[in-house]
Amino acid sequence: MIDLYYWPTPNGWKISIALEEMGLEYETHLVNIGKGEQFAPEFLKISPNNRMPAIVDSDGPDGAPISIFESGAILQYLARKTGRFCGRTERERIAVDQWLMWQMGGVGPMAGQAHHFIHYAPQMDPPQDVPYARDRYRAEVGRLYGVLDRQLAGQPFVAGEEYSIADMAIWPWAHLWKRQEQDIADKRHFADWVERVGARPAVQKGRALYAELRNPGPTSKESQTILFKR
């Protein structure tokens, strides 16, 4: 049994999707980031960077429990544990790893900043309407999706012919392209991939985990302080 510490965000979906794809049993522990539960001492023992998701695997290496934070590290661990979705040859593994790192260093941070400056900053008290920041991150997300579109030309998945943890990492952010104010009319391969991955039953189930708790709308002043000023 794996304990999943989770909230319905793109980074949380990476792991709920992976657990569903890999058929692993898990128990969900909600970490309400809008209420500051990520700063609880009990959670910090598992995730010292006060970010979710995190997992605790009671059947870790050598049968001993292990806790893991950082979504990319969790995906790599689960893929190695099950021997699935991480490539079957060294070349395939390198391809998967480099696109996973591309998501961790590019798509996630840039799309996250786009979300912040497009949707959250203007709602703050006082409002923080920063056109330069909106344009900067919106443009960088568009550039990254162009890279992805070219990568997907002639192959069904990000790292090649096989679906992998790289796809699981990128899709939760990429399928929110409308929220990032992207125009994908010229990114046919990207659009087809978003639809193809989104049609997978495990992706749908992982994305739906506690989806009713997700609030993409206005945040309270208390939540803004917790999320953006701590």
C-alpha positions in Angstrom: 0.0 0.0 0.0 1.3 3.4 -0.9 0.2 6.5 1.0 -0.4 9.4 -1.4 -0.2 13.0 0.0 -2.2 14.9 -2.5 -4.2 17.9 -3.7 -5.9 18.1 -7.1 -3.3 20.2 -8.9 -1.2 19.4 -12.0 1.7 18.1 -9.8 -0.7 16.0 -7.8 -2.3 14.6 -10.9 1.1 13.3 -12.1 1.2 10.8 -9.3 -2.5 9.9 -9.1 -2.3 9.1 -12.8 0.9 7.1 -12.4 -0.5 5.0 -9.6 -3.6 4.3 -11.7 -1.6 3.4 -14.8 0.7 1.1 -12.8 -2.2 -0.6 -10.9 -0.7 0.1 -7.5 -2.8 0.2 -4.4 -2.8 3.5 -2.7 -4.6 5.5 0.0 -5.1 9.2 -0.5 -4.3 11.7 2.3 -5.5 15.2 1.3 -3.1 18.1 1.9 -5.2 21.3 1.6 -2.6 23.8 0.3 -5.1 26.7 0.6 -5.4 26.1 4.3 -1.7 25.6 4.9 -1.7 21.9 5.7 1.6 21.6 3.7 3.3 23.3 6.6 2.2 20.8 9.3 5.1 19.2 11.1 3.9 15.7 10.2 3.9 16.5 6.5 7.3 18.3 6.6 8.8 15.0 7.8 7.7 13.5 4.5 8.1 16.6 2.3 10.7 19.0 3.8 10.1 21.5 1.0 6.4 21.9 2.1 5.1 20.9 -1.3 2.9 18.1 -2.4 2.7 15.5 -3.8 4.6 13.1 -1.7 4.3 9.4 -1.0 5.2 6.9 1.6 5.7 3.3 0.3 5.5 0.8 3.1 7.3 -1.7 0.8 10.3 0.3 -0.2 13.8 -0.8 -1.1 14.7 -4.0 0.8 11.2 -4.1 2.1 11.7 -1.1 4.4 9.3 1.9 4.2 10.5 5.0 2.3 9.1 8.5 1.9 9.6 10.5 -1.3 8.9 14.0 -2.3 9.2 15.9 -5.6 6.9 14.6 -8.3 9.7 13.7 -10.8 11.5 11.7 -8.3 8.3 9.9 -7.3 7.6 9.1 -11.0 11.1 7.6 -11.4 10.8 5.6 -8.3 7.4 4.1 -9.2 8.6 3.3 -12.7 11.6 1.5 -11.4 9.6 -0.3 -8.7 7.1 -1.6 -11.3 9.5 -1.9 -14.3 7.0 0.0 -16.4 6.8 3.3 -18.3 10.5 4.1 -18.0 11.9 2.6 -21.2 13.2 -0.9 -21.9 16.7 -0.1 -23.2 19.2 2.4 -22.0 18.5 4.7 -25.0 14.8 4.6 -24.2 15.4 5.3 -20.6 17.6 8.3 -21.5 14.8 9.7 -23.8 12.2 9.3 -21.0 14.5 10.9 -18.4 15.4 13.9 -20.5 11.8 14.7 -21.3 10.8 14.3 -17.7 13.5 16.8 -16.7 12.3 19.1 -19.5 8.9 19.1 -17.8 10.3 19.6 -14.3 12.6 22.5 -15.4 10.4 24.1 -18.0 6.7 23.3 -18.5 5.8 23.0 -14.9 7.5 26.2 -13.6 6.6 28.3 -16.7 3.0 27.2 -16.8 2.7 27.7 -13.1 3.9 31.3 -13.4 1.5 31.8 -16.3 -1.4 30.6 -14.1 -0.3 32.9 -11.3 0.1 36.1 -13.3 -2.9 35.5 -15.5 -5.4 34.3 -12.9 -4.2 34.9 -9.3 -2.1 38.1 -9.2 -4.9 40.3 -10.5 -7.2 39.1 -7.7 -4.8 40.0 -4.9 -5.4 42.8 -2.5 -4.2 45.1 -3.8 -4.4 43.7 -7.4 -1.1 42.9 -9.0 -1.8 43.3 -12.7 1.6 42.9 -14.3 1.3 42.8 -18.2 5.1 42.1 -18.6 4.9 39.0 -16.4 1.7 37.8 -18.1 3.2 38.2 -21.6 6.6 36.7 -20.5 5.2 33.5 -19.1 2.5 33.1 -21.7 5.1 33.4 -24.5 7.5 31.0 -22.8 4.7 28.4 -22.4 3.9 28.8 -26.1 7.5 28.3 -27.0 7.7 25.1 -24.9 4.5 23.7 -26.5 6.1 24.4 -29.9 9.1 22.3 -28.9 6.7 19.5 -27.8 4.7 19.8 -31.0 7.8 19.2 -33.1 8.9 16.4 -30.9 5.5 14.6 -31.4 5.7 14.8 -35.2 5.9 11.3 -36.4 5.6 9.6 -33.0 2.7 9.0 -30.7 4.3 9.8 -27.3 6.8 12.3 -26.0 9.8 9.9 -25.7 9.0 7.7 -28.7 6.6 4.9 -29.5 5.9 4.0 -25.9 3.8 5.9 -23.4 5.9 6.8 -20.4 6.3 8.7 -17.2 7.3 11.7 -19.3 3.8 11.8 -20.8 2.3 11.5 -17.3 4.4 14.4 -16.1 3.7 16.8 -19.0 0.0 16.1 -19.7 -1.4 17.5 -16.4 0.0 20.9 -17.3 -0.4 20.7 -21.1 -4.1 19.8 -21.0 -4.7 23.2 -19.3 -3.5 25.1 -22.4 -6.7 27.2 -22.5 -6.1 28.4 -18.9 -2.6 29.4 -20.0 -4.2 31.4 -22.8 -2.5 29.4 -25.5 -3.4 29.2 -29.2 -2.7 25.6 -30.4 -4.2 26.0 -33.9 -0.8 25.6 -35.4 0.2 22.7 -33.0 -1.7 19.8 -34.4 0.6 17.1 -33.0 0.4 18.6 -29.5 -3.4 18.8 -29.7 -3.7 15.2 -30.9 -1.4 14.0 -28.1 -3.4 15.9 -25.4 -6.5 14.2 -26.6 -4.8 10.7 -27.0 -3.4 10.7 -23.5 -6.5 12.2 -22.0 -8.6 9.4 -23.4 -6.7 6.8 -21.3 -8.9 5.4 -18.6 -6.2 5.6 -15.9 -5.5 9.3 -16.9 -9.2 10.1 -16.5 -9.4 8.3 -13.2 -6.2 10.0 -11.8 -7.3 13.4 -13.0 -10.7 13.0 -11.4 -9.3 12.1 -7.9 -11.1 14.6 -5.6 -11.6 16.9 -8.6 -14.6 18.5 -6.8 -12.2 20.1 -4.3 -10.3 22.0 -7.0 -11.0 25.7 -7.0 -9.5 27.5 -10.0 -11.5 30.6 -9.2 -10.9 33.5 -6.8 -8.9 32.7 -3.7 -9.5 34.2 -0.3 -7.1 36.7 1.2 -6.1 34.0 3.8 -5.3 31.5 1.0 -3.4 34.1 -1.0 -1.1 34.7 2.1 -0.6 31.0 2.6 0.0 30.2 -1.1 2.0 33.2 -2.3 3.5 35.0 0.7 5.0 32.2 2.9 
